Amino acid sequence: MSRLKIRGNDLKTIGITSGPLAGLAVAIAKKHYRKEDYDRFLNEIKIVTQKPEDFIDNVVWESYAQKLMDQKIVEERFEEISLNEEPVPYKIWGAKSIENGALNQMDIAVHLPVCHSGALMADAHQGYGLPIGGVLGVENAVIPYGVGMDIGCRMCLSVYPLSEGYLKEHAYNLKEMVKMNSRFGKNLFDSPNDSEVLDRKEFKEIQIVRKLKDKAYRQMGTSGSGNHFVEFGITEILDPDNDMGLNTGKYLSLLTHSGSRGLGANIAQHYTQVAMQRTRLPKHAKNLAWLSLDTQEGMEYWLAMNLAGDYASACHHDIHQRIGQALGVEALSVVENHHNFAWKEIAPDGTELIVHRKGATPAKKGELGVIPGSMTAPGFIVRGKGNPLSLNSASHGAGRQMSRKKARESMTKKTMRQVLSKAGVTLIGGGLDESPHAYKDIHQVMKSQTDLVDVLGTFMPRIVRMDKG
């Protein structure tokens, strides 16, 4: 039997937006319908979706109809929750360069009944649910789309006892080193390294996580697509009191940006659907559905989220270990930080909060972090000032000023090569959607948040590897 291929947009048109329901629909199509039966399949699944009670005893559609009815029972059990009439006031950094879509999303978020406080960072742009660059403090609840799809996405910087001259002299070897010891997207290592994080009890105790352990093992030490990277560059330490144990000067360094891969994405997708079923919000706010930490589902997500964050950290350590061994030296100093995560923190008024930083860098007083620029602009090593108005947060990068589609349409490959060459940057992989001009001016972003962080040093990319390289 020739297999039937299902287009996701066709299922969405029918009203099938649940991941598990869509998966079940695809399985039924592959088992019971031929390739030439596509229109018949779509017509029948539409009828079943409208009246599942009529198909409980149908040999083909029984499982789908039962799952759909169970979902509807859950949805009917929970009444729609109204948003607060008055928003929680919040401060915006770099407001002039923030698009209306991000501002609108933040305005919706601060009307949530569970919202206590919020802030919007200078690199903010529109996302799903909470805007990227949004910070939201809520009480006794966690918002899966307030954390994001790439749970625990993070930066990690290793500073080596090698000079800027070493990079110039060994540029070819360093380029090959990056290619040999990093993997992106679907390109995985033949023999992944093991990690203690894979022995965590959550892989046994949480059903959705248990199913993802093999994928997590296969993807260990790899990076995602999009704006994730592994790059050699030059760190310049500017502040002698840098808390990194380094003298001022320039050092060869390795900077990585990636998250929790398929593990985090599947956790996010699953618990977002659960949250939407249990916390029924008005349509324009539905992506901000939360899970109470007093519920089993809420605690499951909290544990799974923390596991995904630790897994993301382990992936970075794996990359840095591989490249450090190839380089033959140990790092003098390492700085790393999460974004796309939620933390339990105490507000100035004494309230315990779950602080969501979706594309925002933790910046408690004395806390170190890395805020990257673009391929042709410096990143910054920073120390937090602990500003309560930002919920102890800062931007997580320059922030996009163009959509991926617009970026691809506004620059040719030839022009991008010229831009990178002029900046002295070698790019392995990557695409026009990640071209430097797709991002805001990092210098303006940093200028707008001098009350949030102190700058200890800079990082300038020189050899950059991204997906498709």
ChimeraX attribute file (.defattr): number of C-alpha atoms within 10 A of each C-alpha:
attribute: neighborCount
match mode: 1-to-1
recipient: residues
	/A:1	9
	/A:2	9
	/A:3	13
	/A:4	20
	/A:5	13
	/A:6	18
	/A:7	9
	/A:8	12
	/A:9	11
	/A:10	11
	/A:11	19
	/A:12	12
	/A:13	10
	/A:14	15
	/A:15	13
	/A:16	19
	/A:17	14
	/A:18	17
	/A:19	13
	/A:20	16
	/A:21	18
	/A:22	18
	/A:23	12
	/A:24	14
	/A:25	19
	/A:26	17
	/A:27	15
	/A:28	18
	/A:29	22
	/A:30	16
	/A:31	12
	/A:32	14
	/A:33	18
	/A:34	16
	/A:35	15
	/A:36	11
	/A:37	12
	/A:38	15
	/A:39	9
	/A:40	12
	/A:41	19
	/A:42	16
	/A:43	11
	/A:44	12
	/A:45	21
	/A:46	17
	/A:47	13
	/A:48	19
	/A:49	17
	/A:50	13
	/A:51	14
	/A:52	19
	/A:53	14
	/A:54	13
	/A:55	18
	/A:56	18
	/A:57	12
	/A:58	11
	/A:59	8
	/A:60	14
	/A:61	20
	/A:62	17
	/A:63	18
	/A:64	25
	/A:65	24
	/A:66	16
	/A:67	16
	/A:68	22
	/A:69	17
	/A:70	12
	/A:71	16
	/A:72	12
	/A:73	12
	/A:74	13
	/A:75	16
	/A:76	13
	/A:77	11
	/A:78	12
	/A:79	11
	/A:80	14
	/A:81	13
	/A:82	13
	/A:83	17
	/A:84	14
	/A:85	9
	/A:86	10
	/A:87	17
	/A:88	16
	/A:89	12
	/A:90	17
	/A:91	12
	/A:92	18
	/A:93	21
	/A:94	17
	/A:95	16
	/A:96	8
	/A:97	17
	/A:98	23
	/A:99	13
	/A:100	12
	/A:101	14
	/A:102	21
	/A:103	20
	/A:104	13
	/A:105	23
	/A:106	26
	/A:107	18
	/A:108	17
	/A:109	27
	/A:110	25
	/A:111	19
	/A:112	23
	/A:113	17
	/A:114	19
	/A:115	20
	/A:116	22
	/A:117	23
	/A:118	25
	/A:119	25
	/A:120	31
	/A:121	31
	/A:122	30
	/A:123	31
	/A:124	32
	/A:125	26
	/A:126	21
	/A:127	18
	/A:128	14
	/A:129	25
	/A:130	33
	/A:131	27
	/A:132	29
	/A:133	30
	/A:134	35
	/A:135	33
	/A:136	27
	/A:137	28
	/A:138	23
	/A:139	18
	/A:140	17
	/A:141	22
	/A:142	28
	/A:143	28
	/A:144	34
	/A:145	27
	/A:146	30
	/A:147	28
	/A:148	29
	/A:149	24
	/A:150	27
	/A:151	35
	/A:152	31
	/A:153	28
	/A:154	27
	/A:155	26
	/A:156	22
	/A:157	25
	/A:158	23
	/A:159	24
	/A:160	21
	/A:161	14
	/A:162	16
	/A:163	15
	/A:164	16
	/A:165	13
	/A:166	12
	/A:167	21
	/A:168	11
	/A:169	10
	/A:170	10
	/A:171	16
	/A:172	11
	/A:173	12
	/A:174	20
	/A:175	20
	/A:176	10
	/A:177	17
	/A:178	22
	/A:179	17
	/A:180	13
	/A:181	20
	/A:182	24
	/A:183	26
	/A:184	25
	/A:185	17
	/A:186	13
	/A:187	15
	/A:188	16
	/A:189	17
	/A:190	7
	/A:191	9
	/A:192	14
	/A:193	14
	/A:194	14
	/A:195	16
	/A:196	8
	/A:197	19
	/A:198	18
	/A:199	11
	/A:200	11
	/A:201	11
	/A:202	19
	/A:203	19
	/A:204	13
	/A:205	11
	/A:206	14
	/A:207	11
	/A:208	19
	/A:209	22
	/A:210	13
	/A:211	14
	/A:212	16
	/A:213	17
	/A:214	13
	/A:215	12
	/A:216	21
	/A:217	18
	/A:218	16
	/A:219	25
	/A:220	26
	/A:221	31
	/A:222	26
	/A:223	30
	/A:224	23
	/A:225	16
	/A:226	16
	/A:227	16
	/A:228	22
	/A:229	24
	/A:230	28
	/A:231	26
	/A:232	27
	/A:233	21
	/A:234	26
	/A:235	29
	/A:236	22
	/A:237	22
	/A:238	17
	/A:239	15
	/A:240	14
	/A:241	12
	/A:242	19
	/A:243	13
	/A:244	15
	/A:245	10
	/A:246	17
	/A:247	14
	/A:248	16
	/A:249	15
	/A:250	21
	/A:251	25
	/A:252	23
	/A:253	28
	/A:254	27
	/A:255	28
	/A:256	24
	/A:257	22
	/A:258	28
	/A:259	32
	/A:260	32
	/A:261	28
	/A:262	19
	/A:263	29
	/A:264	27
	/A:265	16
	/A:266	20
	/A:267	23
	/A:268	24
	/A:269	17
	/A:270	16
	/A:271	23
	/A:272	26
	/A:273	18
	/A:274	21
	/A:275	24
	/A:276	18
	/A:277	21
	/A:278	21
	/A:279	20
	/A:280	21
	/A:281	20
	/A:282	14
	/A:283	8
	/A:284	10
	/A:285	18
	/A:286	17
	/A:287	23
	/A:288	26
	/A:289	27
	/A:290	28
	/A:291	26
	/A:292	18
	/A:293	17
	/A:294	10
	/A:295	10
	/A:296	11
	/A:297	16
	/A:298	22
	/A:299	16
	/A:300	20
	/A:301	26
	/A:302	20
	/A:303	14
	/A:304	23
	/A:305	24
	/A:306	18
	/A:307	24
	/A:308	29
	/A:309	26
	/A:310	19
	/A:311	28
	/A:312	31
	/A:313	24
	/A:314	21
	/A:315	25
	/A:316	28
	/A:317	17
	/A:318	21
	/A:319	22
	/A:320	25
	/A:321	17
	/A:322	19
	/A:323	20
	/A:324	18
	/A:325	11
	/A:326	14
	/A:327	13
	/A:328	9
	/A:329	12
	/A:330	14
	/A:331	18
	/A:332	15
	/A:333	15
	/A:334	15
	/A:335	17
	/A:336	18
	/A:337	20
	/A:338	28
	/A:339	26
	/A:340	29
	/A:341	27
	/A:342	28
	/A:343	15
	/A:344	14
	/A:345	15
	/A:346	14
	/A:347	17
	/A:348	10
	/A:349	6
	/A:350	8
	/A:351	13
	/A:352	16
	/A:353	23
	/A:354	24
	/A:355	30
	/A:356	28
	/A:357	35
	/A:358	32
	/A:359	32
	/A:360	28
	/A:361	30
	/A:362	28
	/A:363	26
	/A:364	20
	/A:365	16
	/A:366	14
	/A:367	18
	/A:368	24
	/A:369	27
	/A:370	29
	/A:371	23
	/A:372	25
	/A:373	26
	/A:374	23
	/A:375	26
	/A:376	19
	/A:377	19
	/A:378	21
	/A:379	24
	/A:380	25
	/A:381	25
	/A:382	24
	/A:383	23
	/A:384	23
	/A:385	20
	/A:386	20
	/A:387	16
	/A:388	15
	/A:389	16
	/A:390	28
	/A:391	26
	/A:392	24
	/A:393	30
	/A:394	37
	/A:395	34
	/A:396	29
	/A:397	27
	/A:398	25
	/A:399	26
	/A:400	22
	/A:401	19
	/A:402	17
	/A:403	15
	/A:404	16
	/A:405	10
	/A:406	13
	/A:407	21
	/A:408	17
	/A:409	11
	/A:410	13
	/A:411	15
	/A:412	13
	/A:413	12
	/A:414	8
	/A:415	12
	/A:416	16
	/A:417	15
	/A:418	12
	/A:419	17
	/A:420	17
	/A:421	13
	/A:422	10
	/A:423	15
	/A:424	14
	/A:425	19
	/A:426	19
	/A:427	20
	/A:428	19
	/A:429	13
	/A:430	19
	/A:431	19
	/A:432	20
	/A:433	20
	/A:434	21
	/A:435	25
	/A:436	19
	/A:437	20
	/A:438	22
	/A:439	21
	/A:440	21
	/A:441	20
	/A:442	22
	/A:443	14
	/A:444	14
	/A:445	22
	/A:446	25
	/A:447	11
	/A:448	17
	/A:449	18
	/A:450	13
	/A:451	15
	/A:452	25
	/A:453	26
	/A:454	20
	/A:455	20
	/A:456	22
	/A:457	22
	/A:458	22
	/A:459	28
	/A:460	25
	/A:461	28
	/A:462	23
	/A:463	22
	/A:464	24
	/A:465	23
	/A:466	26
	/A:467	22
	/A:468	14
	/A:469	15
